[in-house]
Amino acid sequence: MTVLAPQKVRGGPSMPKENTILKDVTWEIDQQLYVIHNVPVNVYEGDVNDRTYSSETTLKLLLLKDLMESAEIPSEIDYSKADALKL
């Protein structure tokens, strides 16, 4: 088994820089449009196509999706105001 010493880890390649942008997430089911505005998305420097959601964001999106599709909340909301819904 090989163990990396801390000095070897520090000298390795650096991770790409991560930036967060806001994006609208939309989908349509049975001619009903659903929109969640201002969803935070992580974008990595050097690859604008490499976009990810944090695990917290992913879980909140799934919850919002279920609530929207069951008509418990409006079909268009702002992600940044979702905490006011007391999810």
Chimera marker file (.cmm) of the C-alpha trace (Angstrom):
<marker_set name="trace">
<marker id="1" x="0.000" y="0.000" z="0.000" r="1" g="1" b="0" radius="0.5"/>
<marker id="2" x="1.280" y="3.454" z="-0.905" r="1" g="1" b="0" radius="0.5"/>
<marker id="3" x="0.775" y="6.345" z="1.475" r="1" g="1" b="0" radius="0.5"/>
<marker id="4" x="1.080" y="9.877" z="0.144" r="1" g="1" b="0" radius="0.5"/>
<marker id="5" x="3.036" y="12.225" z="2.338" r="1" g="1" b="0" radius="0.5"/>
<marker id="6" x="1.545" y="15.715" z="2.777" r="1" g="1" b="0" radius="0.5"/>
<marker id="7" x="4.322" y="17.310" z="0.716" r="1" g="1" b="0" radius="0.5"/>
<marker id="8" x="3.423" y="15.093" z="-2.263" r="1" g="1" b="0" radius="0.5"/>
<marker id="9" x="-0.234" y="16.066" z="-2.016" r="1" g="1" b="0" radius="0.5"/>
<marker id="10" x="0.589" y="19.770" z="-1.936" r="1" g="1" b="0" radius="0.5"/>
<marker id="11" x="2.781" y="19.454" z="-4.992" r="1" g="1" b="0" radius="0.5"/>
<marker id="12" x="0.092" y="17.761" z="-7.114" r="1" g="1" b="0" radius="0.5"/>
<marker id="13" x="-2.053" y="19.388" z="-9.765" r="1" g="1" b="0" radius="0.5"/>
<marker id="14" x="-4.439" y="22.012" z="-8.490" r="1" g="1" b="0" radius="0.5"/>
<marker id="15" x="-8.204" y="21.707" z="-8.785" r="1" g="1" b="0" radius="0.5"/>
<marker id="16" x="-9.954" y="23.931" z="-11.328" r="1" g="1" b="0" radius="0.5"/>
<marker id="17" x="-11.426" y="27.094" z="-9.870" r="1" g="1" b="0" radius="0.5"/>
<marker id="18" x="-15.144" y="26.866" z="-9.161" r="1" g="1" b="0" radius="0.5"/>
<marker id="19" x="-17.604" y="29.714" z="-9.723" r="1" g="1" b="0" radius="0.5"/>
<marker id="20" x="-21.311" y="29.835" z="-8.969" r="1" g="1" b="0" radius="0.5"/>
<marker id="21" x="-23.816" y="31.207" z="-11.452" r="1" g="1" b="0" radius="0.5"/>
<marker id="22" x="-27.603" y="31.433" z="-11.293" r="1" g="1" b="0" radius="0.5"/>
<marker id="23" x="-29.698" y="29.565" z="-13.836" r="1" g="1" b="0" radius="0.5"/>
<marker id="24" x="-33.403" y="28.974" z="-14.464" r="1" g="1" b="0" radius="0.5"/>
<marker id="25" x="-34.560" y="25.352" z="-14.412" r="1" g="1" b="0" radius="0.5"/>
<marker id="26" x="-37.614" y="24.605" z="-16.552" r="1" g="1" b="0" radius="0.5"/>
<marker id="27" x="-39.594" y="21.536" z="-17.565" r="1" g="1" b="0" radius="0.5"/>
<marker id="28" x="-42.992" y="20.801" z="-19.045" r="1" g="1" b="0" radius="0.5"/>
<marker id="29" x="-45.475" y="18.037" z="-18.250" r="1" g="1" b="0" radius="0.5"/>
<marker id="30" x="-48.860" y="17.729" z="-19.977" r="1" g="1" b="0" radius="0.5"/>
<marker id="31" x="-48.582" y="21.249" z="-21.426" r="1" g="1" b="0" radius="0.5"/>
<marker id="32" x="-47.909" y="22.717" z="-17.963" r="1" g="1" b="0" radius="0.5"/>
<marker id="33" x="-44.680" y="24.709" z="-17.743" r="1" g="1" b="0" radius="0.5"/>
<marker id="34" x="-42.747" y="24.653" z="-14.452" r="1" g="1" b="0" radius="0.5"/>
<marker id="35" x="-39.988" y="27.186" z="-13.716" r="1" g="1" b="0" radius="0.5"/>
<marker id="36" x="-37.560" y="27.598" z="-10.828" r="1" g="1" b="0" radius="0.5"/>
<marker id="37" x="-35.614" y="30.850" z="-11.189" r="1" g="1" b="0" radius="0.5"/>
<marker id="38" x="-32.115" y="31.661" z="-9.865" r="1" g="1" b="0" radius="0.5"/>
<marker id="39" x="-30.887" y="28.148" z="-9.083" r="1" g="1" b="0" radius="0.5"/>
<marker id="40" x="-27.189" y="28.170" z="-8.031" r="1" g="1" b="0" radius="0.5"/>
<marker id="41" x="-25.009" y="26.139" z="-10.410" r="1" g="1" b="0" radius="0.5"/>
<marker id="42" x="-21.291" y="25.412" z="-9.958" r="1" g="1" b="0" radius="0.5"/>
<marker id="43" x="-19.180" y="26.052" z="-13.062" r="1" g="1" b="0" radius="0.5"/>
<marker id="44" x="-15.549" y="25.005" z="-13.236" r="1" g="1" b="0" radius="0.5"/>
<marker id="45" x="-12.942" y="27.231" z="-14.870" r="1" g="1" b="0" radius="0.5"/>
<marker id="46" x="-11.660" y="25.840" z="-18.126" r="1" g="1" b="0" radius="0.5"/>
<marker id="47" x="-14.839" y="23.926" z="-18.986" r="1" g="1" b="0" radius="0.5"/>
<marker id="48" x="-18.017" y="26.007" z="-19.213" r="1" g="1" b="0" radius="0.5"/>
<marker id="49" x="-19.964" y="22.833" z="-20.041" r="1" g="1" b="0" radius="0.5"/>
<marker id="50" x="-19.008" y="21.254" z="-16.699" r="1" g="1" b="0" radius="0.5"/>
<marker id="51" x="-21.910" y="22.422" z="-14.519" r="1" g="1" b="0" radius="0.5"/>
<marker id="52" x="-23.022" y="20.760" z="-11.314" r="1" g="1" b="0" radius="0.5"/>
<marker id="53" x="-25.475" y="21.314" z="-8.486" r="1" g="1" b="0" radius="0.5"/>
<marker id="54" x="-24.488" y="20.920" z="-4.852" r="1" g="1" b="0" radius="0.5"/>
<marker id="55" x="-26.154" y="18.050" z="-2.996" r="1" g="1" b="0" radius="0.5"/>
<marker id="56" x="-28.214" y="20.545" z="-0.970" r="1" g="1" b="0" radius="0.5"/>
<marker id="57" x="-29.412" y="22.257" z="-4.153" r="1" g="1" b="0" radius="0.5"/>
<marker id="58" x="-30.252" y="18.907" z="-5.772" r="1" g="1" b="0" radius="0.5"/>
<marker id="59" x="-32.357" y="17.811" z="-2.800" r="1" g="1" b="0" radius="0.5"/>
<marker id="60" x="-34.183" y="21.126" z="-2.653" r="1" g="1" b="0" radius="0.5"/>
<marker id="61" x="-34.878" y="20.995" z="-6.414" r="1" g="1" b="0" radius="0.5"/>
<marker id="62" x="-36.382" y="17.520" z="-6.083" r="1" g="1" b="0" radius="0.5"/>
<marker id="63" x="-38.608" y="18.651" z="-3.234" r="1" g="1" b="0" radius="0.5"/>
<marker id="64" x="-39.707" y="21.778" z="-5.106" r="1" g="1" b="0" radius="0.5"/>
<marker id="65" x="-40.406" y="19.707" z="-8.222" r="1" g="1" b="0" radius="0.5"/>
<marker id="66" x="-42.693" y="17.330" z="-6.304" r="1" g="1" b="0" radius="0.5"/>
<marker id="67" x="-44.532" y="20.202" z="-4.601" r="1" g="1" b="0" radius="0.5"/>
<marker id="68" x="-44.987" y="22.091" z="-7.862" r="1" g="1" b="0" radius="0.5"/>
<marker id="69" x="-46.255" y="19.060" z="-9.769" r="1" g="1" b="0" radius="0.5"/>
<marker id="70" x="-48.756" y="18.259" z="-7.002" r="1" g="1" b="0" radius="0.5"/>
<marker id="71" x="-49.981" y="21.904" z="-7.096" r="1" g="1" b="0" radius="0.5"/>
<marker id="72" x="-49.018" y="22.515" z="-3.450" r="1" g="1" b="0" radius="0.5"/>
<marker id="73" x="-46.894" y="25.514" z="-4.483" r="1" g="1" b="0" radius="0.5"/>
<marker id="74" x="-47.017" y="27.729" z="-7.612" r="1" g="1" b="0" radius="0.5"/>
<marker id="75" x="-45.660" y="26.374" z="-10.898" r="1" g="1" b="0" radius="0.5"/>
<marker id="76" x="-43.166" y="29.278" z="-11.081" r="1" g="1" b="0" radius="0.5"/>
<marker id="77" x="-41.025" y="30.253" z="-8.112" r="1" g="1" b="0" radius="0.5"/>
<marker id="78" x="-37.700" y="31.833" z="-7.218" r="1" g="1" b="0" radius="0.5"/>
<marker id="79" x="-35.201" y="29.372" z="-5.709" r="1" g="1" b="0" radius="0.5"/>
<marker id="80" x="-33.750" y="32.039" z="-3.412" r="1" g="1" b="0" radius="0.5"/>
<marker id="81" x="-37.186" y="32.511" z="-1.810" r="1" g="1" b="0" radius="0.5"/>
<marker id="82" x="-37.894" y="28.776" z="-1.390" r="1" g="1" b="0" radius="0.5"/>
<marker id="83" x="-36.692" y="28.866" z="2.240" r="1" g="1" b="0" radius="0.5"/>
<marker id="84" x="-39.722" y="31.050" z="3.024" r="1" g="1" b="0" radius="0.5"/>
<marker id="85" x="-41.872" y="28.046" z="2.080" r="1" g="1" b="0" radius="0.5"/>
<marker id="86" x="-40.516" y="26.264" z="5.193" r="1" g="1" b="0" radius="0.5"/>
<marker id="87" x="-39.441" y="23.166" z="3.288" r="1" g="1" b="0" radius="0.5"/>
<link id1="1" id2="2" r="1" g="1" b="0" radius="0.2"/>
<link id1="2" id2="3" r="1" g="1" b="0" radius="0.2"/>
<link id1="3" id2="4" r="1" g="1" b="0" radius="0.2"/>
<link id1="4" id2="5" r="1" g="1" b="0" radius="0.2"/>
<link id1="5" id2="6" r="1" g="1" b="0" radius="0.2"/>
<link id1="6" id2="7" r="1" g="1" b="0" radius="0.2"/>
<link id1="7" id2="8" r="1" g="1" b="0" radius="0.2"/>
<link id1="8" id2="9" r="1" g="1" b="0" radius="0.2"/>
<link id1="9" id2="10" r="1" g="1" b="0" radius="0.2"/>
<link id1="10" id2="11" r="1" g="1" b="0" radius="0.2"/>
<link id1="11" id2="12" r="1" g="1" b="0" radius="0.2"/>
<link id1="12" id2="13" r="1" g="1" b="0" radius="0.2"/>
<link id1="13" id2="14" r="1" g="1" b="0" radius="0.2"/>
<link id1="14" id2="15" r="1" g="1" b="0" radius="0.2"/>
<link id1="15" id2="16" r="1" g="1" b="0" radius="0.2"/>
<link id1="16" id2="17" r="1" g="1" b="0" radius="0.2"/>
<link id1="17" id2="18" r="1" g="1" b="0" radius="0.2"/>
<link id1="18" id2="19" r="1" g="1" b="0" radius="0.2"/>
<link id1="19" id2="20" r="1" g="1" b="0" radius="0.2"/>
<link id1="20" id2="21" r="1" g="1" b="0" radius="0.2"/>
<link id1="21" id2="22" r="1" g="1" b="0" radius="0.2"/>
<link id1="22" id2="23" r="1" g="1" b="0" radius="0.2"/>
<link id1="23" id2="24" r="1" g="1" b="0" radius="0.2"/>
<link id1="24" id2="25" r="1" g="1" b="0" radius="0.2"/>
<link id1="25" id2="26" r="1" g="1" b="0" radius="0.2"/>
<link id1="26" id2="27" r="1" g="1" b="0" radius="0.2"/>
<link id1="27" id2="28" r="1" g="1" b="0" radius="0.2"/>
<link id1="28" id2="29" r="1" g="1" b="0" radius="0.2"/>
<link id1="29" id2="30" r="1" g="1" b="0" radius="0.2"/>
<link id1="30" id2="31" r="1" g="1" b="0" radius="0.2"/>
<link id1="31" id2="32" r="1" g="1" b="0" radius="0.2"/>
<link id1="32" id2="33" r="1" g="1" b="0" radius="0.2"/>
<link id1="33" id2="34" r="1" g="1" b="0" radius="0.2"/>
<link id1="34" id2="35" r="1" g="1" b="0" radius="0.2"/>
<link id1="35" id2="36" r="1" g="1" b="0" radius="0.2"/>
<link id1="36" id2="37" r="1" g="1" b="0" radius="0.2"/>
<link id1="37" id2="38" r="1" g="1" b="0" radius="0.2"/>
<link id1="38" id2="39" r="1" g="1" b="0" radius="0.2"/>
<link id1="39" id2="40" r="1" g="1" b="0" radius="0.2"/>
<link id1="40" id2="41" r="1" g="1" b="0" radius="0.2"/>
<link id1="41" id2="42" r="1" g="1" b="0" radius="0.2"/>
<link id1="42" id2="43" r="1" g="1" b="0" radius="0.2"/>
<link id1="43" id2="44" r="1" g="1" b="0" radius="0.2"/>
<link id1="44" id2="45" r="1" g="1" b="0" radius="0.2"/>
<link id1="45" id2="46" r="1" g="1" b="0" radius="0.2"/>
<link id1="46" id2="47" r="1" g="1" b="0" radius="0.2"/>
<link id1="47" id2="48" r="1" g="1" b="0" radius="0.2"/>
<link id1="48" id2="49" r="1" g="1" b="0" radius="0.2"/>
<link id1="49" id2="50" r="1" g="1" b="0" radius="0.2"/>
<link id1="50" id2="51" r="1" g="1" b="0" radius="0.2"/>
<link id1="51" id2="52" r="1" g="1" b="0" radius="0.2"/>
<link id1="52" id2="53" r="1" g="1" b="0" radius="0.2"/>
<link id1="53" id2="54" r="1" g="1" b="0" radius="0.2"/>
<link id1="54" id2="55" r="1" g="1" b="0" radius="0.2"/>
<link id1="55" id2="56" r="1" g="1" b="0" radius="0.2"/>
<link id1="56" id2="57" r="1" g="1" b="0" radius="0.2"/>
<link id1="57" id2="58" r="1" g="1" b="0" radius="0.2"/>
<link id1="58" id2="59" r="1" g="1" b="0" radius="0.2"/>
<link id1="59" id2="60" r="1" g="1" b="0" radius="0.2"/>
<link id1="60" id2="61" r="1" g="1" b="0" radius="0.2"/>
<link id1="61" id2="62" r="1" g="1" b="0" radius="0.2"/>
<link id1="62" id2="63" r="1" g="1" b="0" radius="0.2"/>
<link id1="63" id2="64" r="1" g="1" b="0" radius="0.2"/>
<link id1="64" id2="65" r="1" g="1" b="0" radius="0.2"/>
<link id1="65" id2="66" r="1" g="1" b="0" radius="0.2"/>
<link id1="66" id2="67" r="1" g="1" b="0" radius="0.2"/>
<link id1="67" id2="68" r="1" g="1" b="0" radius="0.2"/>
<link id1="68" id2="69" r="1" g="1" b="0" radius="0.2"/>
<link id1="69" id2="70" r="1" g="1" b="0" radius="0.2"/>
<link id1="70" id2="71" r="1" g="1" b="0" radius="0.2"/>
<link id1="71" id2="72" r="1" g="1" b="0" radius="0.2"/>
<link id1="72" id2="73" r="1" g="1" b="0" radius="0.2"/>
<link id1="73" id2="74" r="1" g="1" b="0" radius="0.2"/>
<link id1="74" id2="75" r="1" g="1" b="0" radius="0.2"/>
<link id1="75" id2="76" r="1" g="1" b="0" radius="0.2"/>
<link id1="76" id2="77" r="1" g="1" b="0" radius="0.2"/>
<link id1="77" id2="78" r="1" g="1" b="0" radius="0.2"/>
<link id1="78" id2="79" r="1" g="1" b="0" radius="0.2"/>
<link id1="79" id2="80" r="1" g="1" b="0" radius="0.2"/>
<link id1="80" id2="81" r="1" g="1" b="0" radius="0.2"/>
<link id1="81" id2="82" r="1" g="1" b="0" radius="0.2"/>
<link id1="82" id2="83" r="1" g="1" b="0" radius="0.2"/>
<link id1="83" id2="84" r="1" g="1" b="0" radius="0.2"/>
<link id1="84" id2="85" r="1" g="1" b="0" radius="0.2"/>
<link id1="85" id2="86" r="1" g="1" b="0" radius="0.2"/>
<link id1="86" id2="87" r="1" g="1" b="0" radius="0.2"/>
</marker_set>
